Amino acid sequence: MIWAWYSLRISETDFSLLNSALEELLASSDLSTLTNDFLSVATPDQLGDLKSVWQTWVHLSTQGVKGLWVTERRQAAFQRDDKWEERLNNYLNSIPQQHRQSASDWVENGLFTSKCKVSWLTRENVTLTGSSFQWNKGKSDFDFSMEAKTIPFTGWDYNVIKNICYNDSLPEMYCTYLSNILNKCIAKLRRYQVKLYVIRCDCMAIEPFLPVELKYDRITTSNLSDYISFTGILAKLKTNNNHSVLVTEVINWGNYLPDVRDEIKENYTELAEKVVQDTNNSLLVLTNLISLLEYHNLVPDFQLYLRAALVESRSEEELASLAKKKRLPSIKTIVAALGLELRDYVRKENTIFPTKWAVNCRRVNLLSGDEFSLEWKLLKGDPFPNNN
Ligand SMILES: C[S@@+](CC[C@H](N)C(=O)[O-])C[C@H]1O[C@@H](n2cnc3c(N)ncnc32)[C@H](O)[C@@H]1O
């Protein structure tokens, strides 16, 4: 299973299992019955969309393209990215030295396993392919579906993993860790503690698909706030559960404030000294600016961005009235006007996601160092008494 998620090639046994599972999914008109009520998809049309992907995978792996075609498409993805070599060298130089060989092997062969098992992995993993329409100007032939910069060691916290099952080989260490997680999930599934309900739609129009009887304690929204207005996302919090917390991750805000990079460059020497003092690793300074970010106070710039993003996401009418007053409201005022409370991220009062990750102790994760997570709650005292 871990191989099917992460490895460019999978074993013969997993290949057969994968195809028979896909055939079973394709034959089913109702996933809820097939999975003992564990998994369901909101509508038959949405299930149809998923099925067309599964169908293409089955076709490509059994009757379609032969040879090392997924491997070749992955190579092409690397070649498309003209910054790939530089990024890769930065990455390899900034992770702990003992992991470099295994990370470099993964780049070379895409195999997510320990060395001794490499010979088992003989089949191309078709599930790493998908429609290329997002980057290929609307053409939608199946291709390697990840950008070159996507590496499998980013999604799980390196600091936690290394403390549980340290190994010099990153693929081996991650395989062990993820197998543990998977086994815990299976145990929960067997106890009927988890149910998955898949909705494939524009998140701004999700309401018609949400089961009305459900209340939501936690609403995580990935980095949707980089794509759509805060107001739209935050409106999803007005549920019938006064204790809900909605989390927004803000990842791309630095693109709007190029001054941040300039400020760091201006203070390069001072920040570089702090990096070396703290990490005892002078190589980190040479890789890129990410190492320095941790020692630069990003909060004032982020506050500017957040305030602008919140103002921008107000309605035309409100904006016109603000323009008349010639005064921009504070973050607190806007948040209160939305009937919400924002956990004080400056004082690091988040309780679900860390406000910011420390990057230099988890360089394997390939964070950009300026990610912020914000936690939103409804204002106490039910500010929306008529809005159940
Ligand atoms: C950077 S990705 C999130 C990454 C993902 N959480 C992960 O860990 O791999 C953000 C995704 O949100 C999607 N997106 C943007 N606007 C959306 C919308 N209105 N409804 C649903 N998805 C949207 C984008 O297409 C993009 O794939």
PDBQT file of the ligand as one rigid body, heavy atoms in Angstrom, charges set to zero:
ROOT
HETATM    1  C1  LIG A 401      -1.822  23.343  -2.835  1.00  0.00    +0.000 C 
HETATM    2  S1  LIG A 401      -3.203  22.392  -2.995  1.00  0.00    +0.000 S 
HETATM    3  C2  LIG A 401      -3.433  21.612  -1.492  1.00  0.00    +0.000 C 
HETATM    4  C3  LIG A 401      -2.454  20.532  -1.269  1.00  0.00    +0.000 C 
HETATM    5  C4  LIG A 401      -3.017  19.375  -0.489  1.00  0.00    +0.000 C 
HETATM    6  N1  LIG A 401      -3.659  19.802   0.739  1.00  0.00    +0.000 N 
HETATM    7  C5  LIG A 401      -1.886  18.448  -0.182  1.00  0.00    +0.000 C 
HETATM    8  O1  LIG A 401      -1.518  18.329   0.978  1.00  0.00    +0.000 OA
HETATM    9  O2  LIG A 401      -1.360  17.850  -1.110  1.00  0.00    +0.000 OA
HETATM   10  C6  LIG A 401      -4.612  23.458  -3.021  1.00  0.00    +0.000 C 
HETATM   11  C7  LIG A 401      -5.628  22.886  -3.942  1.00  0.00    +0.000 C 
HETATM   12  O3  LIG A 401      -6.856  23.628  -3.809  1.00  0.00    +0.000 OA
HETATM   13  C8  LIG A 401      -7.509  23.555  -5.059  1.00  0.00    +0.000 C 
HETATM   14  N2  LIG A 401      -8.578  24.600  -5.133  1.00  0.00    +0.000 N 
HETATM   15  C9  LIG A 401      -8.465  25.911  -5.404  1.00  0.00    +0.000 A 
HETATM   16  N3  LIG A 401      -9.670  26.525  -5.371  1.00  0.00    +0.000 NA
HETATM   17  C10 LIG A 401     -10.585  25.579  -5.068  1.00  0.00    +0.000 A 
HETATM   18  C11 LIG A 401     -12.001  25.586  -4.892  1.00  0.00    +0.000 A 
HETATM   19  N4  LIG A 401     -12.721  26.701  -5.024  1.00  0.00    +0.000 N 
HETATM   20  N5  LIG A 401     -12.614  24.423  -4.574  1.00  0.00    +0.000 NA
HETATM   21  C12 LIG A 401     -11.901  23.274  -4.421  1.00  0.00    +0.000 A 
HETATM   22  N6  LIG A 401     -10.552  23.204  -4.580  1.00  0.00    +0.000 NA
HETATM   23  C13 LIG A 401      -9.904  24.330  -4.904  1.00  0.00    +0.000 A 
HETATM   24  C14 LIG A 401      -6.381  23.794  -6.049  1.00  0.00    +0.000 C 
HETATM   25  O4  LIG A 401      -6.715  23.309  -7.321  1.00  0.00    +0.000 OA
HETATM   26  C15 LIG A 401      -5.237  22.990  -5.403  1.00  0.00    +0.000 C 
HETATM   27  O5  LIG A 401      -5.190  21.706  -5.937  1.00  0.00    +0.000 OA
ENDROOT
TORSDOF 0
